[in-house]
Amino acid sequence: MELITITAATIMSLFMNISGTANSNSHFSYNAEMQDGKVSAIVTYDNNGKYLTAKTRKQYTYDNLDRVVKKEVMRWNSEKHEWENYQCMCYTYNADNTVLDMMTWNSSKKAYEQSQRMTYSNIGGNATGVDCYTWDQKNNTYELNDNYVIMGSHNDHLIALAD
């Protein structure tokens, strides 16, 4: 049994929850792009004024088991009228744990750079161990900076809700 898995169905469920919420105070609108029956991207628009203004674009890549393996976040540059890379999250599913690597865009290098890593491990019953690492550029490695245990039966939603 895998600890935490983000599937195409999870992404679609999240989109349906946020887009179907009738909240008159909401200043955001969402548009999902579909490909092969899966959400390939979700674009967030600010509807705080007379027109919709693009804010973020989240693109999803899936493996052959319909699990999300990559989520790329881009921000809209209204001066250049183009999407700019911002953050990338890569998910690795192992027998013992799930690893989330978070990278941030370095515009001068035109590449993503390591930033943080989180590992989620089943430690028995409804307990999940979480180890948090920060990238140490000097030593070119991840260093453990925090760890904790999450208790509960809703582990399948932990990563999906983290933004």
N, C-alpha and C positions, 0 to 999 in steps of 0.2 A: 504494500500500500504506500503510495507516495504521500509525502507530507503536505506539500503545498503545490497545487497545480493551477495555473491560470489557463483556462481553455477558451476557445472561440465562444462557447456558450456563456462563459463568465463575462467576457467583454460585451457581448450582446445584451446580457441581463443588466449590466451596469448602465449601458446606453439607454435601454428602455426605462430604467428607473429614473435617470436624470432628465431624459427628454419628456417623460410622461408625467412629471411632477407639475401640478397646477399651482404655481406660486406666483402671485401677482407682484411680489417684491423681488423676484429674480431678475437680474440684469444680464443674464446670459442665455444664449440660444445655442443649440448643438445640431450638428449635421453629421450623420454617419455615412461613410462610404463603404460599400460592400463589394467583395470580390470572392467568387466561389462560395457564396453562402456564409461568409465570415466578415466581420467588421475589419476592414483594412485600415481605416483612419477615422478619427473623430475630430471635427473642427469645432472650436468654441468661438462664439461671436459675442461681443459686448453689444447689448441692445439698450444701452443707457440713454440714447438720444434718438434722433430722427431716423438714423440709418444703422444698420448692422455693421460693426467693425470687427474684422478678424482679430483674434487674440492668440490662440494656440492651435497647433495641429499635432495630434498624436497618431503616429503610424505604428501598426502592429505587424509583426512577422511571426508565423506559426511553424511548428514542426509537423511531421507526418502524423502525430497523435493529436493534432489540433490544440497543442499547448503553446502559449505565447512564449517565444524565445527572445524577442526583442521588442522594446517599446521606445520609439524615438520621438522626442518632444521638440517641436520647433515653435518659434515665436514670429509673429508677423511684424515686419519692418515697414511701417507706413510711409516712410520717406523713400525707400527703395522699391516699395511695392513688391516685396518678395518674402518668402519664408526663410528664416535663418535658424540654423541648428542651435540647440540649447543644451539638451541633455539626452543621454541614451541609457537605457536599462536593459541589461542582458540577463536572462534567466537560464540556469543550468539545473536540470533535474537529475539527481543521483538516487541510488537506492537508499542511502542513509540520510540525505539532506537535500535541500533546495538552496541554491546560491543565487543571490541577486548582486550583480556588479553594476554600480552606478558610475557613469562617466559624464564629464562636462565638456562642452565644446570650447576649444582654444582657437579663437578666430585668427590669431597671428600664425599659428601652425597649421590651420585648416584641418584639424583632426581632434578626435575625442581623446581625453586624457583620463586615466583612472582617478577616481575620487573616493568612493566608499564601496565597501562590500558588506553584505549581511548574509549570514548562513542561518538557516532554519532547520533544526534537527528535532525529530521526535524522540523525547526522552521518557516516554511511557504514558499510557492512558491518554488523557487530554492535555498533556503538558508538552510545550514546544520550547526548546532552548534556542535563543537568538544570540548570536555573536556578531558584534558590530566592529568593523575595521575601517581605518582611515589610511589612505595611500600616503606613504612617506617617500617623497621624491628624492631625498638625499640618499636613502638606502635602497631605493627602487623596490619596495616591498610594502605589503599591507601590515599595519600594526593594530593589534586588538586594543580598542578603546572603551568597550562596554560589552556587557553580556547580561542577560536576564532570562527569566522563564515566564512564558505566557500560559495561563491556565484557561481552559475553556474548550468547547466542542466546535468552535467556528473557525478553525485553523485554515479552512479552504478559502477564506475571504481576506486573510491578512495582507498579502501582497497586492491583491486586486484593488484594494481600497487605498493603498499608499500612493500618494502623488507628490 
